[in-house]
Amino acid sequence: MGSFFSLFIDSMLVHNPLVVLFLGLCSFIGVTKKIGEAFSMSMAVILVTFLSQQVTFFLNYFLVYFDIAYLRLLIFIAVIASLVQIIDIVMKKLMPGMHRAFGVYLPLITTNCLVLYVSLVQIFNDYSYAKAAAFGLGTGFGYLIMMVIMAGIRERLELSDLPEPVKGTSIVLIIAAFLSLMMQGFSGIGG
């Protein structure tokens, strides 16, 4: 049980792909203007990441068995896009309030490279089912943590008088660099 928990913490804090590899940076820059929007996007990413991780974990056995693993990337992208569309349709029908709250953020998850990263890393690291689930959830919750931290910082910056050269995207990238350095402080935890 300890290795699953350590993998969860490692993927959430130590090797958080959002600030270590800068995967998912588009939503990190575009959706972190308000905490509510960042939280909604993060919850949608956690859902899609976990579901796609589950489907691709078992689908990989099928691809390897039929010796078509070379189609893995294409099929995984199709799975992610399909899951996003299914979730969008189901939410629109069964949870219209939540669907309106997610708004345009749910379809944007199709292009979030963080989701594909989780599906591919679990395969290439040969994780067991439990480790793959811990990795997927840890990565999703790490995304949530970083998105909410960035949104909180950006909301505070709205009240600040910043110099013209660092307004907009440049200050976001500077903050992302500092968040990356901050997360590197956890590097001794995960081993």
C-alpha positions as CSV (number, residue, x, y, z in Angstrom):
1,M,0.0,0.0,0.0
2,G,2.9,2.3,0.8
3,S,4.2,2.2,-2.8
4,F,0.9,3.2,-4.2
5,F,0.6,6.2,-1.8
6,S,4.2,7.2,-2.6
7,L,3.5,7.0,-6.3
8,F,0.4,9.2,-5.8
9,I,2.4,11.8,-3.8
10,D,5.3,11.6,-6.3
11,S,3.1,12.2,-9.3
12,M,1.2,15.0,-7.4
13,L,4.0,16.9,-5.9
14,V,7.5,15.7,-6.8
15,H,7.1,15.0,-10.5
16,N,4.1,17.1,-11.2
17,P,4.1,17.2,-15.0
18,L,2.4,20.6,-15.1
19,V,5.3,22.4,-13.5
20,V,8.2,20.0,-14.1
21,L,7.6,19.1,-17.7
22,F,5.2,22.0,-18.4
23,L,2.6,19.7,-19.9
24,G,-0.9,21.2,-20.0
25,L,0.5,24.7,-20.1
26,C,-2.2,26.1,-22.4
27,S,-4.9,25.6,-19.8
28,F,-2.4,26.7,-17.1
29,I,-2.1,30.1,-18.8
30,G,-5.6,30.4,-20.2
31,V,-7.9,29.2,-17.5
32,T,-6.2,30.4,-14.3
33,K,-7.6,33.9,-14.2
34,K,-10.3,33.0,-11.6
35,I,-10.1,30.3,-9.0
36,G,-13.6,28.9,-9.8
37,E,-12.7,28.4,-13.5
38,A,-9.4,26.8,-12.6
39,F,-11.1,24.5,-10.1
40,S,-13.8,23.5,-12.7
41,M,-11.2,22.8,-15.3
42,S,-9.1,20.8,-12.9
43,M,-12.1,18.6,-11.8
44,A,-12.9,17.9,-15.5
45,V,-9.2,17.0,-16.1
46,I,-9.1,14.7,-13.1
47,L,-12.3,12.9,-14.4
48,V,-11.0,12.6,-18.0
49,T,-7.5,11.6,-17.0
50,F,-8.7,8.9,-14.6
51,L,-11.2,7.4,-17.1
52,S,-8.8,7.5,-20.0
53,Q,-6.1,6.0,-17.9
54,Q,-8.4,3.1,-17.0
55,V,-9.5,2.5,-20.6
56,T,-6.0,2.8,-22.1
57,F,-4.6,0.5,-19.4
58,F,-6.7,-2.4,-20.5
59,L,-6.7,-1.4,-24.2
60,N,-2.9,-1.7,-24.2
61,Y,-3.2,-5.5,-23.6
62,F,-5.4,-5.8,-26.6
63,L,-2.9,-3.8,-28.8
64,V,0.0,-5.9,-27.6
65,Y,-1.8,-9.2,-28.0
66,F,-2.8,-8.4,-31.7
67,D,0.7,-7.0,-32.3
68,I,-0.6,-3.5,-33.2
69,A,1.1,-1.6,-30.5
70,Y,2.5,0.8,-33.1
71,L,-1.0,2.3,-33.3
72,R,-1.0,3.1,-29.5
73,L,-0.6,6.8,-29.8
74,L,-3.3,7.2,-32.4
75,I,-5.7,4.9,-30.5
76,F,-5.1,6.6,-27.2
77,I,-5.8,10.0,-28.7
78,A,-9.1,8.6,-30.1
79,V,-10.0,7.2,-26.7
80,I,-9.4,10.5,-25.0
81,A,-11.4,12.4,-27.6
82,S,-14.2,9.9,-27.4
83,L,-14.3,9.9,-23.6
84,V,-14.5,13.7,-23.6
85,Q,-17.4,13.7,-26.0
86,I,-19.2,11.0,-24.1
87,I,-18.8,12.9,-20.8
88,D,-19.9,16.1,-22.5
89,I,-23.1,14.4,-23.8
90,V,-23.9,12.6,-20.5
91,M,-23.3,15.8,-18.5
92,K,-25.4,17.9,-20.8
93,K,-28.3,15.4,-20.5
94,L,-28.1,14.4,-16.8
95,M,-26.3,17.4,-15.1
96,P,-27.1,20.5,-17.1
97,G,-26.0,22.8,-14.3
98,M,-22.6,21.2,-14.0
99,H,-22.3,21.1,-17.8
100,R,-22.9,24.9,-17.9
101,A,-20.3,25.3,-15.1
102,F,-17.7,23.4,-17.1
103,G,-18.6,25.4,-20.2
104,V,-16.0,25.3,-22.9
105,Y,-13.4,23.8,-20.6
106,L,-14.6,20.2,-21.0
107,P,-14.0,20.0,-24.8
108,L,-10.6,21.7,-24.4
109,I,-9.4,18.7,-22.4
110,T,-9.2,16.7,-25.7
111,T,-6.1,18.8,-26.5
112,N,-4.5,18.7,-23.1
113,C,-1.3,16.8,-23.5
114,L,-1.3,16.0,-19.8
115,V,-4.0,13.4,-20.3
116,L,-2.1,11.6,-23.0
117,Y,1.0,11.8,-20.9
118,V,-0.6,9.8,-18.1
119,S,-1.8,7.1,-20.5
120,L,1.6,6.7,-22.1
121,V,3.7,6.8,-19.0
122,Q,1.7,4.1,-17.2
123,I,2.4,1.8,-20.2
124,F,6.1,2.6,-20.6
125,N,6.7,2.3,-16.9
126,D,4.8,-1.1,-16.9
127,Y,2.7,-0.1,-13.9
128,S,0.3,-2.6,-12.3
129,Y,-3.4,-1.6,-12.3
130,A,-3.2,-0.1,-8.8
131,K,0.0,1.8,-9.5
132,A,-1.5,3.1,-12.8
133,A,-4.6,4.3,-11.0
134,A,-2.5,6.0,-8.2
135,F,-0.4,7.6,-10.9
136,G,-3.4,8.9,-12.8
137,L,-5.1,10.3,-9.8
138,G,-1.9,11.8,-8.4
139,T,-1.2,13.6,-11.7
140,G,-4.8,14.9,-11.8
141,F,-4.7,16.2,-8.2
142,G,-1.3,17.7,-8.9
143,Y,-2.9,19.5,-11.8
144,L,-5.6,20.8,-9.5
145,I,-3.2,22.0,-6.9
146,M,-1.1,24.0,-9.4
147,M,-4.1,25.4,-11.2
148,V,-5.7,26.7,-8.0
149,I,-2.4,28.1,-6.7
150,M,-1.8,29.9,-10.0
151,A,-5.4,31.2,-10.1
152,G,-5.0,32.5,-6.6
153,I,-1.8,34.3,-7.4
154,R,-3.3,35.8,-10.6
155,E,-6.4,37.0,-8.7
156,R,-4.0,38.8,-6.3
157,L,-2.0,40.2,-9.3
158,E,-5.2,41.8,-10.6
159,L,-5.0,44.2,-7.7
160,S,-1.3,45.0,-8.2
161,D,0.2,47.6,-10.4
162,L,2.7,45.6,-12.5
163,P,5.2,47.2,-14.9
164,E,4.0,47.0,-18.5
165,P,6.7,44.5,-19.7
166,V,5.5,41.8,-17.3
167,K,1.8,42.1,-17.7
168,G,-0.2,39.3,-19.2
169,T,1.4,36.0,-20.2
170,S,4.9,37.0,-19.3
171,I,4.1,37.2,-15.5
172,V,2.3,33.9,-15.8
173,L,5.4,32.2,-17.2
174,I,7.6,33.8,-14.5
175,I,5.2,32.5,-11.8
176,A,5.2,29.1,-13.5
177,A,9.0,29.1,-13.3
178,F,8.9,29.9,-9.6
179,L,6.2,27.2,-9.0
180,S,8.5,24.7,-10.8
181,L,11.4,25.7,-8.6
182,M,9.1,25.4,-5.6
183,M,8.0,21.9,-6.6
184,Q,11.7,20.8,-7.0
185,G,12.0,21.3,-3.3
186,F,9.9,18.1,-2.9
187,S,12.4,16.1,-5.0
188,G,13.9,14.3,-2.1
189,I,10.5,12.9,-0.9
190,G,9.6,10.6,-3.8
191,G,13.0,9.0,-4.2
